[in-house]
């Protein structure tokens, strides 16, 4: 009788191990593809600004810092732009813009940003004289 219980326990353990491995593999494949199907893909296109920046396209896959510092993800070399001026972050399916305490501020559709704001498809973000359009695919 004890042998039968041990055999059933081993079978149950093997089944649970295979279920765990299957669930882990399924999650891993979604991460390897870069994006899960349920998350939005956001991008930023520079519409107006320095010639070197115009036409720049950036896919937002994580936090993106905009500023004058060479360590920023989008470098805008203008006197009215702070070293780390603003940050774009993904929060679930939403794209959030946060001004990082810049002296001259950040504008969304012409309105100053005083606290983190959720962006919509087609919004214009202005940092200094540079205007970037946010889009969702």
N, CA, C and O atoms as CSV, one atom per row, in Angstrom:
chain,resi,resn,atom,element,x,y,z
A,1,UNK,N,N,0.824,-1.197,0.000
A,1,UNK,CA,C,0.000,0.000,0.000
A,1,UNK,C,C,0.864,1.256,0.000
A,1,UNK,O,O,0.576,2.210,-0.723
A,2,UNK,N,N,1.916,1.259,0.803
A,2,UNK,CA,C,2.805,2.429,0.872
A,2,UNK,C,C,3.503,2.657,-0.464
A,2,UNK,O,O,3.761,3.797,-0.850
A,3,UNK,N,N,3.815,1.546,-1.182
A,3,UNK,CA,C,4.453,1.687,-2.488
A,3,UNK,C,C,3.526,2.390,-3.475
A,3,UNK,O,O,3.988,3.193,-4.286
A,4,UNK,N,N,2.251,2.107,-3.420
A,4,UNK,CA,C,1.284,2.733,-4.304
A,4,UNK,C,C,1.168,4.239,-4.023
A,4,UNK,O,O,1.063,5.033,-4.958
A,5,UNK,N,N,1.187,4.635,-2.751
A,5,UNK,CA,C,1.112,6.055,-2.377
A,5,UNK,C,C,2.375,6.777,-2.844
A,5,UNK,O,O,2.288,7.886,-3.370
A,6,UNK,N,N,3.545,6.166,-2.659
A,6,UNK,CA,C,4.801,6.784,-3.115
A,6,UNK,C,C,4.826,6.923,-4.636
A,6,UNK,O,O,5.290,7.937,-5.158
A,7,UNK,N,N,4.331,5.912,-5.350
A,7,UNK,CA,C,4.285,5.979,-6.812
A,7,UNK,C,C,3.359,7.109,-7.267
A,7,UNK,O,O,3.711,7.866,-8.172
A,8,UNK,N,N,2.187,7.230,-6.654
A,8,UNK,CA,C,1.236,8.303,-7.007
A,8,UNK,C,C,1.852,9.669,-6.685
A,8,UNK,O,O,1.662,10.621,-7.440
A,9,UNK,N,N,2.580,9.773,-5.583
A,9,UNK,CA,C,3.250,11.033,-5.225
A,9,UNK,C,C,4.308,11.418,-6.248
A,9,UNK,O,O,4.438,12.591,-6.599
A,10,UNK,N,N,5.064,10.434,-6.729
A,10,UNK,CA,C,6.086,10.709,-7.759
A,10,UNK,C,C,5.438,11.181,-9.061
A,10,UNK,O,O,5.918,12.121,-9.693
A,11,UNK,N,N,4.363,10.536,-9.452
A,11,UNK,CA,C,3.656,10.931,-10.681
A,11,UNK,C,C,3.127,12.358,-10.533
A,11,UNK,O,O,3.257,13.165,-11.453
A,12,UNK,N,N,2.535,12.672,-9.387
A,12,UNK,CA,C,2.016,14.013,-9.141
A,12,UNK,C,C,3.139,15.049,-9.173
A,12,UNK,O,O,2.955,16.137,-9.718
A,13,UNK,N,N,4.275,14.733,-8.607
A,13,UNK,CA,C,5.425,15.640,-8.604
A,13,UNK,C,C,5.920,15.900,-10.025
A,13,UNK,O,O,6.228,17.040,-10.372
A,14,UNK,N,N,5.996,14.870,-10.836
A,14,UNK,CA,C,6.443,15.025,-12.227
A,14,UNK,C,C,5.450,15.877,-13.016
A,14,UNK,O,O,5.867,16.726,-13.804
A,15,UNK,N,N,4.159,15.672,-12.825
A,15,UNK,CA,C,3.138,16.462,-13.525
A,15,UNK,C,C,3.246,17.929,-13.116
A,15,UNK,O,O,3.189,18.818,-13.965
A,16,UNK,N,N,3.402,18.182,-11.820
A,16,UNK,CA,C,3.530,19.574,-11.355
A,16,UNK,C,C,4.792,20.226,-11.904
A,16,UNK,O,O,4.773,21.410,-12.239
A,17,UNK,N,N,5.878,19.486,-12.001
A,17,UNK,CA,C,7.119,20.009,-12.557
A,17,UNK,C,C,6.939,20.392,-14.028
A,17,UNK,O,O,7.401,21.453,-14.449
A,18,UNK,N,N,6.276,19.544,-14.808
A,18,UNK,CA,C,6.034,19.856,-16.215
A,18,UNK,C,C,5.118,21.069,-16.371
A,18,UNK,O,O,5.341,21.888,-17.263
A,19,UNK,N,N,4.100,21.202,-15.532
A,19,UNK,CA,C,3.218,22.373,-15.590
A,19,UNK,C,C,3.998,23.654,-15.272
A,19,UNK,O,O,3.803,24.679,-15.926
A,20,UNK,N,N,4.870,23.596,-14.278
A,20,UNK,CA,C,5.694,24.746,-13.931
A,20,UNK,C,C,6.618,25.113,-15.086
A,20,UNK,O,O,6.720,26.289,-15.435
A,21,UNK,N,N,7.285,24.148,-15.680
A,21,UNK,CA,C,8.187,24.421,-16.797
A,21,UNK,C,C,7.435,24.988,-17.999
A,21,UNK,O,O,7.939,25.886,-18.673
A,22,UNK,N,N,6.244,24.478,-18.273
A,22,UNK,CA,C,5.444,24.990,-19.382
A,22,UNK,C,C,5.064,26.452,-19.146
A,22,UNK,O,O,5.166,27.273,-20.058
A,23,UNK,N,N,4.626,26.782,-17.920
A,23,UNK,CA,C,4.242,28.166,-17.607
A,23,UNK,C,C,5.450,29.098,-17.703
A,23,UNK,O,O,5.323,30.215,-18.205
A,24,UNK,N,N,6.604,28.663,-17.238
A,24,UNK,CA,C,7.820,29.471,-17.310
A,24,UNK,C,C,8.248,29.680,-18.755
A,24,UNK,O,O,8.635,30.787,-19.130
A,25,UNK,N,N,8.185,28.645,-19.560
A,25,UNK,CA,C,8.567,28.759,-20.965
A,25,UNK,C,C,7.634,29.717,-21.703
A,25,UNK,O,O,8.093,30.518,-22.517
A,26,UNK,N,N,6.360,29.646,-21.434
A,26,UNK,CA,C,5.382,30.506,-22.105
A,26,UNK,C,C,5.631,31.974,-21.764
A,26,UNK,O,O,5.544,32.833,-22.642
A,27,UNK,N,N,5.932,32.267,-20.526
A,27,UNK,CA,C,6.253,33.636,-20.115
A,27,UNK,C,C,7.561,34.079,-20.748
A,27,UNK,O,O,7.661,35.208,-21.229
A,28,UNK,N,N,8.545,33.227,-20.757
A,28,UNK,CA,C,9.849,33.567,-21.335
A,28,UNK,C,C,9.780,33.874,-22.811
A,28,UNK,O,O,10.481,34.769,-23.284
A,29,UNK,N,N,8.954,33.158,-23.553
A,29,UNK,CA,C,8.817,33.418,-24.985
A,29,UNK,C,C,8.226,34.800,-25.206
A,29,UNK,O,O,8.645,35.504,-26.124
A,30,UNK,N,N,7.257,35.208,-24.381
A,30,UNK,CA,C,6.687,36.551,-24.496
A,30,UNK,C,C,7.723,37.625,-24.228
A,30,UNK,O,O,7.706,38.670,-24.879
A,31,UNK,N,N,8.616,37.395,-23.293
A,31,UNK,CA,C,9.651,38.378,-22.992
A,31,UNK,C,C,10.711,38.433,-24.074
A,31,UNK,O,O,11.239,39.508,-24.363
A,32,UNK,N,N,11.037,37.293,-24.680
A,32,UNK,CA,C,12.049,37.260,-25.734
A,32,UNK,C,C,11.567,38.019,-26.962
A,32,UNK,O,O,12.377,38.639,-27.651
A,33,UNK,N,N,10.293,37.987,-27.247
A,33,UNK,CA,C,9.750,38.714,-28.392
A,33,UNK,C,C,9.835,40.215,-28.194
A,33,UNK,O,O,9.645,40.968,-29.149
A,34,UNK,N,N,10.113,40.671,-26.985
A,34,UNK,CA,C,10.303,42.091,-26.739
A,34,UNK,C,C,9.110,42.756,-26.099
A,34,UNK,O,O,9.283,43.576,-25.197
A,35,UNK,N,N,7.941,42.446,-26.517
A,35,UNK,CA,C,6.743,43.062,-25.968
A,35,UNK,C,C,5.658,42.007,-25.840
A,35,UNK,O,O,5.505,41.137,-26.697
A,36,UNK,N,N,4.916,42.106,-24.761
A,36,UNK,CA,C,3.758,41.246,-24.614
A,36,UNK,C,C,2.633,41.805,-25.470
A,36,UNK,O,O,2.625,43.005,-25.748
A,37,UNK,N,N,1.710,41.003,-25.884
A,37,UNK,CA,C,0.627,41.455,-26.754
A,37,UNK,C,C,-0.307,42.444,-26.068
A,37,UNK,O,O,-0.942,43.265,-26.730
A,38,UNK,N,N,-0.391,42.366,-24.730
A,38,UNK,CA,C,-1.343,43.217,-24.035
A,38,UNK,C,C,-0.770,44.589,-23.689
A,38,UNK,O,O,-1.478,45.390,-23.078
A,39,UNK,N,N,0.465,44.899,-24.046
A,39,UNK,CA,C,1.037,46.205,-23.757
A,39,UNK,C,C,1.076,47.042,-25.020
A,39,UNK,O,O,1.255,46.531,-26.125
A,40,UNK,N,N,0.905,48.330,-24.829
A,40,UNK,CA,C,0.923,49.250,-25.956
A,40,UNK,C,C,2.365,49.569,-26.332
A,40,UNK,O,O,3.255,49.561,-25.482
A,41,UNK,N,N,2.581,49.843,-27.585
A,41,UNK,CA,C,3.889,50.272,-28.057
A,41,UNK,C,C,3.793,51.762,-28.340
A,41,UNK,O,O,3.018,52.192,-29.194
A,42,UNK,N,N,4.580,52.540,-27.625
A,42,UNK,CA,C,4.604,53.986,-27.775
A,42,UNK,C,C,5.884,54.395,-28.484
A,42,UNK,O,O,6.903,53.710,-28.394
A,43,UNK,N,N,5.823,55.511,-29.187
A,43,UNK,CA,C,7.010,56.054,-29.826
A,43,UNK,C,C,6.955,57.574,-29.793
A,43,UNK,O,O,5.895,58.173,-29.611
A,44,UNK,N,N,8.127,58.185,-29.975
A,44,UNK,CA,C,8.268,59.637,-29.996
A,44,UNK,C,C,8.973,60.013,-31.287
A,44,UNK,O,O,9.995,59.422,-31.637
A,45,UNK,N,N,8.428,60.999,-31.999
A,45,UNK,CA,C,9.042,61.515,-33.220
A,45,UNK,C,C,9.292,63.003,-33.042
A,45,UNK,O,O,8.390,63.747,-32.656
A,46,UNK,N,N,10.521,63.441,-33.323
A,46,UNK,CA,C,10.844,64.868,-33.219
A,46,UNK,C,C,10.308,65.558,-34.466
A,46,UNK,O,O,10.709,65.246,-35.587
A,47,UNK,N,N,9.392,66.506,-34.251
A,47,UNK,CA,C,8.744,67.221,-35.347
A,47,UNK,C,C,9.444,68.546,-35.653
A,47,UNK,O,O,9.572,68.939,-36.813
A,48,UNK,N,N,9.900,69.235,-34.588
A,48,UNK,CA,C,10.478,70.561,-34.760
A,48,UNK,C,C,11.649,70.695,-33.791
A,48,UNK,O,O,11.576,70.235,-32.651
A,49,UNK,N,N,12.718,71.319,-34.245
A,49,UNK,CA,C,13.882,71.528,-33.396
A,49,UNK,C,C,15.138,71.593,-34.227
A,49,UNK,O,O,15.101,71.936,-35.409
A,50,UNK,N,N,16.263,71.258,-33.597
A,50,UNK,CA,C,17.545,71.267,-34.300
A,50,UNK,C,C,17.491,70.349,-35.514
A,50,UNK,O,O,16.779,69.345,-35.520
A,51,UNK,N,N,18.256,70.713,-36.544
A,51,UNK,CA,C,18.284,69.879,-37.758
A,51,UNK,C,C,18.731,68.455,-37.448
A,51,UNK,O,O,18.223,67.496,-38.029
A,52,UNK,N,N,19.688,68.327,-36.526
A,52,UNK,CA,C,20.208,66.995,-36.214
A,52,UNK,C,C,19.162,66.113,-35.523
A,52,UNK,O,O,19.275,64.887,-35.549
A,53,UNK,N,N,18.152,66.725,-34.908
A,53,UNK,CA,C,17.129,65.946,-34.201
A,53,UNK,C,C,15.879,65.699,-35.037
A,53,UNK,O,O,15.175,64.715,-34.808
A,54,UNK,N,N,15.591,66.562,-35.992
A,54,UNK,CA,C,14.361,66.425,-36.779
A,54,UNK,C,C,14.301,65.067,-37.467
A,54,UNK,O,O,15.267,64.627,-38.091
A,55,UNK,N,N,13.167,64.422,-37.344
A,55,UNK,CA,C,12.986,63.102,-37.941
A,55,UNK,C,C,13.413,61.958,-37.034
A,55,UNK,O,O,13.251,60.793,-37.395
A,56,UNK,N,N,13.959,62.273,-35.859
A,56,UNK,CA,C,14.370,61.225,-34.916
A,56,UNK,C,C,13.140,60.459,-34.440
A,56,UNK,O,O,12.134,61.060,-34.064
A,57,UNK,N,N,13.225,59.140,-34.456
A,57,UNK,CA,C,12.139,58.259,-34.019
A,57,UNK,C,C,12.680,57.388,-32.892
A,57,UNK,O,O,13.703,56.722,-33.052
A,58,UNK,N,N,11.991,57.393,-31.748
A,58,UNK,CA,C,12.414,56.594,-30.594
A,58,UNK,C,C,11.234,55.761,-30.126
A,58,UNK,O,O,10.180,56.307,-29.801
A,59,UNK,N,N,11.402,54.422,-30.089
A,59,UNK,CA,C,10.392,53.536,-29.510
A,59,UNK,C,C,10.583,53.523,-28.005
A,59,UNK,O,O,11.703,53.379,-27.515
A,60,UNK,N,N,9.492,53.672,-27.274
A,60,UNK,CA,C,9.541,53.720,-25.815
A,60,UNK,C,C,9.348,52.295,-25.295
A,60,UNK,O,O,8.243,51.754,-25.334
A,61,UNK,N,N,10.425,51.703,-24.814
A,61,UNK,CA,C,10.366,50.355,-24.247
A,61,UNK,C,C,10.660,50.362,-22.756
A,61,UNK,O,O,10.538,49.334,-22.090
A,62,UNK,N,N,11.044,51.514,-22.234
A,62,UNK,CA,C,11.368,51.689,-20.826
A,62,UNK,C,C,11.472,53.180,-20.570
A,62,UNK,O,O,11.074,53.975,-21.420
A,63,UNK,N,N,11.999,53.580,-19.414
A,63,UNK,CA,C,12.132,55.009,-19.132
A,63,UNK,C,C,13.049,55.699,-20.141
A,63,UNK,O,O,14.114,55.181,-20.477
A,64,UNK,N,N,12.628,56.874,-20.621
A,64,UNK,CA,C,13.414,57.667,-21.556
A,64,UNK,C,C,13.582,59.057,-20.953
A,64,UNK,O,O,12.602,59.746,-20.667
A,65,UNK,N,N,14.838,59.459,-20.765
A,65,UNK,CA,C,15.147,60.775,-20.206
A,65,UNK,C,C,15.484,61.725,-21.346
A,65,UNK,O,O,16.264,61.397,-22.240
A,66,UNK,N,N,14.877,62.913,-21.295
A,66,UNK,CA,C,15.128,63.953,-22.275
A,66,UNK,C,C,15.872,65.077,-21.571
A,66,UNK,O,O,15.456,65.531,-20.505
A,67,UNK,N,N,16.985,65.531,-22.172
A,67,UNK,CA,C,17.731,66.623,-21.560
A,67,UNK,C,C,18.964,66.997,-22.350
A,67,UNK,O,O,19.209,66.468,-23.435
A,68,UNK,N,N,19.740,67.918,-21.795
A,68,UNK,CA,C,20.944,68.411,-22.448
A,68,UNK,C,C,22.164,67.527,-22.160
A,68,UNK,O,O,23.138,67.547,-22.911
A,69,UNK,N,N,22.107,66.771,-21.095
A,69,UNK,CA,C,23.229,65.920,-20.698
A,69,UNK,C,C,23.488,64.827,-21.737
A,69,UNK,O,O,22.541,64.245,-22.264
A,70,UNK,N,N,24.761,64.542,-22.038
A,70,UNK,CA,C,25.071,63.461,-22.981
A,70,UNK,C,C,24.586,62.091,-22.507
A,70,UNK,O,O,24.461,61.169,-23.312
A,71,UNK,N,N,24.313,61.952,-21.217
A,71,UNK,CA,C,23.820,60.668,-20.709
A,71,UNK,C,C,22.305,60.520,-20.886
A,71,UNK,O,O,21.756,59.458,-20.592
A,72,UNK,N,N,21.627,61.561,-21.359
A,72,UNK,CA,C,20.185,61.477,-21.614
A,72,UNK,C,C,19.928,60.581,-22.818
A,72,UNK,O,O,20.791,60.420,-23.681
A,73,UNK,N,N,18.740,60.004,-22.864
A,73,UNK,CA,C,18.366,59.147,-23.988
A,73,UNK,C,C,18.083,59.969,-25.242
A,73,UNK,O,O,18.457,59.570,-26.345
A,74,UNK,N,N,17.428,61.109,-25.079
A,74,UNK,CA,C,17.221,62.059,-26.173
A,74,UNK,C,C,17.941,63.334,-25.774
A,74,UNK,O,O,17.512,64.035,-24.858
A,75,UNK,N,N,19.039,63.636,-26.462
A,75,UNK,CA,C,19.879,64.789,-26.112
A,75,UNK,C,C,19.445,65.988,-26.941
A,75,UNK,O,O,19.492,65.959,-28.171
A,76,UNK,N,N,19.018,67.048,-26.248
A,76,UNK,CA,C,18.623,68.299,-26.883
A,76,UNK,C,C,19.603,69.365,-26.411
A,76,UNK,O,O,19.526,69.820,-25.270
A,77,UNK,N,N,20.511,69.758,-27.273
A,77,UNK,CA,C,21.564,70.700,-26.911
A,77,UNK,C,C,21.094,72.133,-27.163
A,77,UNK,O,O,21.483,72.767,-28.143
A,78,UNK,N,N,20.249,72.627,-26.258
A,78,UNK,CA,C,19.734,73.985,-26.319
A,78,UNK,C,C,19.933,74.639,-24.957
A,78,UNK,O,O,19.909,73.952,-23.936
A,79,UNK,N,N,20.130,75.959,-24.926
A,79,UNK,CA,C,20.380,76.629,-23.642
A,79,UNK,C,C,19.188,76.591,-22.686
A,79,UNK,O,O,19.387,76.692,-21.475
A,80,UNK,N,N,17.948,76.448,-23.188
A,80,UNK,CA,C,16.769,76.454,-22.318
A,80,UNK,C,C,16.372,75.063,-21.842
A,80,UNK,O,O,15.317,74.896,-21.229
A,81,UNK,N,N,17.199,74.072,-22.115
A,81,UNK,CA,C,16.916,72.694,-21.721
A,81,UNK,C,C,17.837,72.317,-20.571
A,81,UNK,O,O,19.048,72.528,-20.644
A,82,UNK,N,N,17.262,71.756,-19.505
A,82,UNK,CA,C,18.057,71.322,-18.347
A,82,UNK,C,C,18.817,70.041,-18.675
A,82,UNK,O,O,18.515,69.365,-19.659
A,83,UNK,N,N,19.805,69.713,-17.844
A,83,UNK,CA,C,20.611,68.508,-18.066
A,83,UNK,C,C,19.720,67.267,-18.105
A,83,UNK,O,O,19.828,66.456,-19.025
A,84,UNK,N,N,18.854,67.118,-17.128
A,84,UNK,CA,C,17.826,66.070,-17.149
A,84,UNK,C,C,16.496,66.805,-17.026
A,84,UNK,O,O,16.070,67.147,-15.922
A,85,UNK,N,N,15.858,67.041,-18.129
A,85,UNK,CA,C,14.705,67.937,-18.221
A,85,UNK,C,C,13.387,67.227,-17.931
A,85,UNK,O,O,12.592,67.700,-17.120
A,86,UNK,N,N,13.152,66.095,-18.589
A,86,UNK,CA,C,11.881,65.373,-18.446
A,86,UNK,C,C,12.113,63.883,-18.624
A,86,UNK,O,O,13.142,63.453,-19.145
A,87,UNK,N,N,11.126,63.099,-18.176
A,87,UNK,CA,C,11.230,61.638,-18.303
A,87,UNK,C,C,9.899,61.088,-18.797
A,87,UNK,O,O,8.831,61.470,-18.318
A,88,UNK,N,N,9.990,60.183,-19.765
A,88,UNK,CA,C,8.835,59.438,-20.275
A,88,UNK,C,C,8.928,58.019,-19.729
A,88,UNK,O,O,9.954,57.358,-19.889
A,89,UNK,N,N,7.872,57.551,-19.089
A,89,UNK,CA,C,7.875,56.198,-18.538
A,89,UNK,C,C,6.592,55.480,-18.899
A,89,UNK,O,O,5.534,56.092,-19.047
A,90,UNK,N,N,6.708,54.170,-19.037
A,90,UNK,CA,C,5.534,53.327,-19.260
A,90,UNK,C,C,4.983,52.910,-17.908
A,90,UNK,O,O,5.719,52.420,-17.051
A,91,UNK,N,N,3.701,53.104,-17.723
A,91,UNK,CA,C,3.024,52.632,-16.517
A,91,UNK,C,C,1.822,51.826,-16.985
A,91,UNK,O,O,0.742,52.364,-17.224
A,92,UNK,N,N,2.037,50.530,-17.109
A,92,UNK,CA,C,1.019,49.668,-17.701
A,92,UNK,C,C,0.910,50.016,-19.175
A,92,UNK,O,O,1.927,50.104,-19.863
A,93,UNK,N,N,-0.304,50.216,-19.673
A,93,UNK,CA,C,-0.450,50.584,-21.079
A,93,UNK,C,C,-0.304,52.093,-21.323
A,93,UNK,O,O,-0.328,52.531,-22.473
A,94,UNK,N,N,-0.154,52.888,-20.264
A,94,UNK,CA,C,-0.093,54.349,-20.391
A,94,UNK,C,C,1.351,54.839,-20.479
A,94,UNK,O,O,2.264,54.234,-19.917
A,95,UNK,N,N,1.536,55.949,-21.198
A,95,UNK,CA,C,2.814,56.636,-21.266
A,95,UNK,C,C,2.690,57.896,-20.423
A,95,UNK,O,O,1.804,58.718,-20.656
A,96,UNK,N,N,3.578,58.052,-19.442
A,96,UNK,CA,C,3.504,59.165,-18.496
A,96,UNK,C,C,4.714,60.067,-18.687
A,96,UNK,O,O,5.846,59.592,-18.779
A,97,UNK,N,N,4.463,61.392,-18.746
A,97,UNK,CA,C,5.510,62.403,-18.853
A,97,UNK,C,C,5.638,63.100,-17.517
A,97,UNK,O,O,4.647,63.489,-16.898
A,98,UNK,N,N,6.896,63.253,-17.077
A,98,UNK,CA,C,7.174,63.911,-15.809
A,98,UNK,C,C,8.276,64.936,-16.027
A,98,UNK,O,O,9.339,64.605,-16.552
A,99,UNK,N,N,8.028,66.178,-15.626
A,99,UNK,CA,C,9.065,67.200,-15.657
A,99,UNK,C,C,9.967,66.963,-14.450
A,99,UNK,O,O,9.478,66.775,-13.336
A,100,UNK,N,N,11.274,66.971,-14.666
A,100,UNK,CA,C,12.218,66.639,-13.601
A,100,UNK,C,C,12.772,67.887,-12.908
A,100,UNK,O,O,13.954,67.941,-12.567
A,101,UNK,N,N,11.916,68.880,-12.705
A,101,UNK,CA,C,12.326,70.094,-12.003
A,101,UNK,C,C,13.106,71.053,-12.877
A,101,UNK,O,O,13.979,71.766,-12.382
A,102,UNK,N,N,12.814,71.085,-14.154
A,102,UNK,CA,C,13.536,71.974,-15.069
A,102,UNK,C,C,13.149,73.423,-14.793
A,102,UNK,O,O,12.049,73.701,-14.317
A,103,UNK,N,N,14.070,74.349,-15.098
A,103,UNK,CA,C,13.806,75.773,-14.871
A,103,UNK,C,C,12.762,76.319,-15.832
A,103,UNK,O,O,11.915,77.119,-15.432
A,104,UNK,N,N,12.807,75.902,-17.086
A,104,UNK,CA,C,11.934,76.474,-18.108
A,104,UNK,C,C,10.699,75.643,-18.393
A,104,UNK,O,O,9.864,76.045,-19.203
A,105,UNK,N,N,10.562,74.493,-17.747
A,105,UNK,CA,C,9.355,73.696,-17.852
A,105,UNK,C,C,9.224,72.877,-19.118
A,105,UNK,O,O,10.018,72.991,-20.052
A,106,UNK,N,N,8.201,72.054,-19.114
A,106,UNK,CA,C,7.853,71.178,-20.229
A,106,UNK,C,C,6.394,71.436,-20.569
A,106,UNK,O,O,5.568,71.608,-19.672
A,107,UNK,N,N,6.070,71.465,-21.853
A,107,UNK,CA,C,4.703,71.726,-22.289
A,107,UNK,C,C,4.123,70.500,-22.978
A,107,UNK,O,O,4.823,69.804,-23.713
A,108,UNK,N,N,2.840,70.238,-22.740
A,108,UNK,CA,C,2.094,69.210,-23.464
A,108,UNK,C,C,0.924,69.918,-24.134
A,108,UNK,O,O,0.045,70.460,-23.464
A,109,UNK,N,N,0.924,69.907,-25.452
A,109,UNK,CA,C,-0.101,70.601,-26.235
A,109,UNK,C,C,-0.226,72.069,-25.814
A,109,UNK,O,O,-1.324,72.624,-25.789
A,110,UNK,N,N,0.912,72.692,-25.485
A,110,UNK,CA,C,0.934,74.104,-25.123
A,110,UNK,C,C,0.668,74.406,-23.665
A,110,UNK,O,O,0.726,75.568,-23.265
A,111,UNK,N,N,0.377,73.396,-22.855
A,111,UNK,CA,C,0.080,73.592,-21.437
A,111,UNK,C,C,1.260,73.111,-20.587
A,111,UNK,O,O,1.803,72.036,-20.840
A,112,UNK,N,N,1.666,73.903,-19.573
A,112,UNK,CA,C,2.787,73.496,-18.727
A,112,UNK,C,C,2.477,72.245,-17.904
A,112,UNK,O,O,1.349,72.039,-17.458
A,113,UNK,N,N,3.495,71.426,-17.715
A,113,UNK,CA,C,3.376,70.202,-16.918
A,113,UNK,C,C,3.880,70.508,-15.518
A,113,UNK,O,O,5.050,70.847,-15.340
A,114,UNK,N,N,2.999,70.390,-14.514
A,114,UNK,CA,C,3.383,70.643,-13.126
A,114,UNK,C,C,3.461,69.353,-12.308
A,114,UNK,O,O,4.080,69.316,-11.245
A,115,UNK,N,N,2.831,68.313,-12.813
A,115,UNK,CA,C,2.868,66.999,-12.168
A,115,UNK,C,C,2.842,65.947,-13.267
A,115,UNK,O,O,2.523,66.272,-14.410
A,116,UNK,N,N,3.171,64.686,-12.955
A,116,UNK,CA,C,3.159,63.654,-14.005
A,116,UNK,C,C,1.803,63.608,-14.719
A,116,UNK,O,O,0.747,63.668,-14.089
A,117,UNK,N,N,1.864,63.499,-16.053
A,117,UNK,CA,C,0.645,63.516,-16.862
A,117,UNK,C,C,0.654,62.341,-17.831
A,117,UNK,O,O,1.683,62.034,-18.431
A,118,UNK,N,N,-0.492,61.685,-17.983
A,118,UNK,CA,C,-0.638,60.600,-18.954
A,118,UNK,C,C,-0.809,61.203,-20.340
A,118,UNK,O,O,-1.625,62.103,-20.537
A,119,UNK,N,N,-0.050,60.711,-21.281
A,119,UNK,CA,C,-0.104,61.219,-22.644
A,119,UNK,C,C,-1.067,60.397,-23.480
A,119,UNK,O,O,-1.303,59.219,-23.212
A,120,UNK,N,N,-1.620,61.045,-24.505
A,120,UNK,CA,C,-2.511,60.367,-25.450
A,120,UNK,C,C,-1.846,60.348,-26.816
A,120,UNK,O,O,-0.911,61.102,-27.083
A,121,UNK,N,N,-2.339,59.486,-27.656
A,121,UNK,CA,C,-1.840,59.380,-29.021
A,121,UNK,C,C,-2.000,60.729,-29.727
A,121,UNK,O,O,-3.097,61.287,-29.765
A,122,UNK,N,N,-0.900,61.250,-30.286
A,122,UNK,CA,C,-0.936,62.513,-31.019
A,122,UNK,C,C,-0.588,63.731,-30.198
A,122,UNK,O,O,-0.554,64.835,-30.742
A,123,UNK,N,N,-0.326,63.582,-28.900
A,123,UNK,CA,C,0.059,64.727,-28.071
A,123,UNK,C,C,1.411,65.274,-28.505
A,123,UNK,O,O,2.288,64.525,-28.935
A,124,UNK,N,N,1.569,66.599,-28.386
A,124,UNK,CA,C,2.840,67.251,-28.666
A,124,UNK,C,C,3.507,67.605,-27.346
A,124,UNK,O,O,2.895,68.229,-26.479
A,125,UNK,N,N,4.768,67.203,-27.198
A,125,UNK,CA,C,5.562,67.505,-26.012
A,125,UNK,C,C,6.639,68.488,-26.438
A,125,UNK,O,O,7.388,68.225,-27.379
A,126,UNK,N,N,6.719,69.638,-25.740
A,126,UNK,CA,C,7.718,70.647,-26.080
A,126,UNK,C,C,8.717,70.784,-24.945
A,126,UNK,O,O,8.355,71.023,-23.793
A,127,UNK,N,N,9.989,70.624,-25.306
A,127,UNK,CA,C,11.110,70.806,-24.394
A,127,UNK,C,C,12.030,71.826,-25.053
A,127,UNK,O,O,12.641,71.542,-26.084
A,128,UNK,N,N,12.129,73.020,-24.456
A,128,UNK,CA,C,12.869,74.099,-25.113
A,128,UNK,C,C,12.153,74.463,-26.401
A,128,UNK,O,O,10.943,74.685,-26.402
A,129,UNK,N,N,12.904,74.526,-27.507
A,129,UNK,CA,C,12.301,74.807,-28.819
A,129,UNK,C,C,11.988,73.529,-29.591
A,129,UNK,O,O,11.534,73.595,-30.733
A,130,UNK,N,N,12.223,72.377,-28.988
A,130,UNK,CA,C,12.015,71.097,-29.662
A,130,UNK,C,C,10.615,70.564,-29.369
A,130,UNK,O,O,10.193,70.495,-28.215
A,131,UNK,N,N,9.906,70.192,-30.426
A,131,UNK,CA,C,8.558,69.630,-30.294
A,131,UNK,C,C,8.602,68.178,-30.747
A,131,UNK,O,O,9.071,67.866,-31.842
A,132,UNK,N,N,8.103,67.294,-29.879
A,132,UNK,CA,C,8.056,65.866,-30.165
A,132,UNK,C,C,6.606,65.402,-30.158
A,132,UNK,O,O,5.826,65.797,-29.291
A,133,UNK,N,N,6.250,64.570,-31.116
A,133,UNK,CA,C,4.895,64.019,-31.183
A,133,UNK,C,C,4.931,62.587,-30.650
A,133,UNK,O,O,5.780,61.780,-31.032
A,134,UNK,N,N,3.985,62.298,-29.760
A,134,UNK,CA,C,3.862,60.984,-29.142
A,134,UNK,C,C,2.826,60.192,-29.926
A,134,UNK,O,O,1.752,60.707,-30.234
A,135,UNK,N,N,3.142,58.949,-30.247
A,135,UNK,CA,C,2.170,58.114,-30.961
A,135,UNK,C,C,2.157,56.708,-30.389
A,135,UNK,O,O,3.140,56.216,-29.834
A,136,UNK,N,N,1.001,56.088,-30.550
A,136,UNK,CA,C,0.788,54.724,-30.034
A,136,UNK,C,C,0.425,53.854,-31.227
A,136,UNK,O,O,-0.461,54.191,-32.013
A,137,UNK,N,N,1.126,52.724,-31.351
A,137,UNK,CA,C,0.843,51.811,-32.468
A,137,UNK,C,C,-0.028,50.678,-32.012
A,137,UNK,O,O,-0.375,49.806,-32.809
